[in-house]
Amino acid sequence: MLTTTLMYASIALIIGLVCGLAPLFVKIKDEPDKLKILTGIAAGIIISSALLVVIPEGFELATDDEHATDEHAAEEGIEENEELLGGHDEHEDEHDEHASGLILGGAILGGFVLMLILEGSGIGHAVHEEHHEHAHEHGHEHIHHGSSGWMMVFGLTLHAATDGLAIGAAAAAGSISLTATVVFAVLIHKGPAAFSLGVFSMHERSERKDSIRDVVIFSLATPIMIMIAYFALEAADTSIIGLSMLFSAGTFLYVATVDTLPDIHNKETGKKSMIYVVAGIIFMIALLLLADVMGLGHSH
């Protein structure tokens, strides 16, 4: 699995560098409409991946140890404990289930709230939206944001790191099909994000070397976190791996929805954006169904 993980990390690095550096070295026209299409489709893929794959798999892994312990205890048949607990046993089980629900849901909520706090603090990830809105308002393209430029780069880099956490956690779980699904969802979103960062940095920085630095930092975040998460979680309990995946799913849901909400709420672009997202969802569902038919479903 280590070789496969290294391959995924390398692919993530290449996609980030190629898509991020392209606007700096090649005269590519920055077309917001095309980026919106790609972002919408990618959002649909990320949403469906989070809800259909990452969350169910994360839940299964996070509760695996608990279920295994319960089954083992049932097989052992500890009659003495049953006598001591008596009628209290039912209430204790109900309390444990409630606590588990809070922990599992809290992991997803934690990822969502983290991105919400960063976005609200000005450390955003939707760099292409911010750039185009300012360009439109001021009637020109060269908009310098001072320290906010660094905040944007930091926000995108941090988000790229959470993508790496998702891939690393999936790889540590030992499921090739699960890892491949998460990698696909992450990478299809990474391309437009890297390209947007390249365009933003090109207009933000006065020297090309500074823009290259921004793109390189962003591109390294995902592969580095992939390897860190893989080695850190490889020997960890499956419950920890599951919680890490649920946390990543929370960041997925936030990014996917926030990327498309501005366009969805716009009367002029709402219908098209909705179609792009739904198209991405349908594509991902079809891909997952095809994988099941071919016997490539998720297994641990």
N, C-alpha and C positions, 0 to 999 in steps of 0.2 A: 504493500500500500504506500510505502514511502516513495517509491519511484513514481507512482501515479500522482501522488501529492506534489512532488517536485515538478512534474509535468504541468499540472494545473497552475502552480505558482508561476512557472515560466510563461505560460500562455497569458496569464493575467498581466504580467509585467510587459510583455510584448504589445498586447492590445492597448494598455495604458500609454506606453511610449509612442506607438505609431499614431494612434488617434489624437493624442495630446500634442505631439510635435508637428503633425501635419499642417495645422494652420500657420505655424511659425516658419516653415521652410517651403511650403508649396502654396501657390496662389489659389486658394480655395475660397469661393464665395460663401460667406456665412449666410445661410438661408434658414431663418427661424422656423419657417413652415415645415421643412424637412426634419429639422431637429424635433419639432413638436410631434410629428408622426412617429419617429423612432422612440421618443420618450414615452408617448402614449402606449405604443405596443409593448415596450419594455415594462411599463408599469403594470399592464395586464398580466404579463408573464410573471412578474415578481409577486403580485397579489395572489395569483392562483398557486404559485409555488409555495408561498408562505402558508396558505390556508389548506392546501391539498397534500403537501408533502412535509414541509419543515415542522409545522405545528403538530400534526399527527405523529410523526416520527420522534419529535422531541418529547412529546407527552409519553409515548411508549417507552423511550429510553429513561426518562426521568422517573417513571413509576416501576421500572423493571426490577430494581433491587428490592423495592418494597413488596412487590408481588411475589418475587422469588422467596423472600423471607417468610411471607405469609403462607405460601404453599409448603415450605419446609416445616414450618411450625405445625401446619395442619397434618402433615404426614407423620410427624413425631407424636402428635396427640398428647399435649401436656394437660392431663386431666386435673392435676393439682391446681394449676393456675385457673382453670375454669371454675373450680369450686370456690377458690378465694375471691375471684372477681364477681361471680354470681351475676345478678341483673345489671351490674355496672358495665359489663363488657360491651353491651350494645351502645351505650352512650359514649364510651371511649372510642369505639370504631367510628361513630358519627363525627366525633371531634377530630379524629385523625384525618378523615376524608375531607373535612372542612379546611383543616390546616394545609393539607396537600393541595387543595384547590387554590388556596390563597398563594401558595408558593409557586405553583405552575402558572397561574394567571398573572401573578406578580412579576414573573420573569419576562413575560410578553409585554406587560405594562411598563416594566422598567426600561426596556429597549425603546418603546414608543415615547415615553416621557423624556428619556435622555435626548433624543433627537428634537423633541418639542422645546426643551429648555435651551439647547444649543441654537436652534432656529430663532427662538424668542430673544436670545442674547446677542443676536447679530452674527453668530457663527453658523451661517447657513450652508446649504449644499446646493440650492437651486441657482447656481451661478449664472446660467444662461438666461433665466427669467429676469434676474436682477439687472444684468447687463443690457438686455434689449429694452426693458422698461425705461432705464435712464437714458439710453440713446434716443428713444422715441420722444421722451419729454424734452430733452435739450436740443434735439435736432442735429446732433452730431455723434460721432462714434467714439472719439477719444475722451472717455470719462475716467478721471482719476479719483479713486476713493480713499487715498491715503492709507491709514491703518486698517480700514475695513477690507482692503484688498487682501491683506494677510489673514484676516479673520475668515474670509471666503475660502482661501486656499486651505487654511487649517480645518474648516468645517468639512470640505470635500475630502481631505486626507483622513480625517477621523471617520467619516462615513465609509471610506474605502477600507479602513482597518476593520470596521464591523463586518464588512463583506468577507474579509479574510477570516474573521472569527467563525463565521457561518460555514465556510468551506473547510477550515481546519477541524471544526467540531464534527462535521459530517464525515470527514476522512478518518478521524479518530474512532468513529463509531464502527468503521470497518465495512460499510456498505458502499460498494462501487456505484451502484445505480443511484443511491441517494446522493452521494457526492457529485455525480455527474449532473443530476438535476439541479442541485444548488449552484454548481459552477455555471451551468447554462444560464440560469436566471441572473446571476451576478454579472457575468461577462457581457450579456446582451445589453445591460444597463451601463456598464463601465465605458463602453465605446462612446456613446453620446455625451456622457459626463466628462470624459477625458477631452473630447473635442471642444466642448463648451469651456472647459478650463483653459485650454490652449488659446481660444479666441479671446476670452476674458483677459488672460495674462498678457496677450499680445498688445491689447489696448491699454492695459493698466501699467505695464512696466516700460521704462524708458530704454532699456537695453535687452537685447534678445537673450543674453546669457541668464538674466534674471527670470525670464519666462521659461527658459529651459529648466532652470532649477525648480520652479513651481511644478512643472509637469513631472519631473523626475521624482520629486518628493511624493507627489500624489500616486504615481505609478508604483513606487516601492512599497507603499503602505499595505496594499492587499497581499502581495506575495510574502512579505515579511511576517504579517500577522497570520497568514495561512500556516507557515512553518512553526511559529511560536505556539499557536493554538494546537497544532497537531502533536507536537512533542509534549506540551503541557497536559493535554487531555488524553494522550494515548494510554497512559497507565492509570488514569483517573476512573472513579466509579462511573458507571453508565448514567447514573442520575445526574451527575455534574455535567456530563456531555449533553444530556437532554436539556437541562436548564440553560446551558450556553446556546443551544440551538433555538430554544424558545425566546431567549433574549434577542438573538439575531432576527428572529421572525418579527419581533416588535419593531425593530428598526426598518425592516423591509416594508411593513405595512405603512409606517409613517412616510417613508420616502416615496413609495409608490403613489399614495393618495395625495400628498402635498405637491408632488410634481405635476399632477393633473388637475387639482382643484381650481386653480386660477382660471384655466381654460374652460372647465366644466361650468363654472358660474358665469362665464361670459356668454351672452346670448348669441353672439356671432360665431363663437368657436365651440360652444358647448356640445352640440350634436356631433360634430366631427371628432372631438376629443373622446366623447363617449364611445363612438364607433371604434376608434383606435384601441382603446383600453379593452373593450369587449373582444375585439379581434385577437389581441394578445392572450386573453383568457381562453378563448376557444382554441387557439393554436396550442397552448400549453396542455389543455385537457385532452386534445387529440393526441398529443405527443405521449402523455401519460397512459392513455388507453392503448396506444400502439405498443408501448413498452410492456404493458401487462399481457397483451395478446402474444407478444414474442417471448414471454417468460422472463422479462427483465425487471419484474416488480421488485420493490424494496424488500430486502431481507438482511438480517443481521448475522 
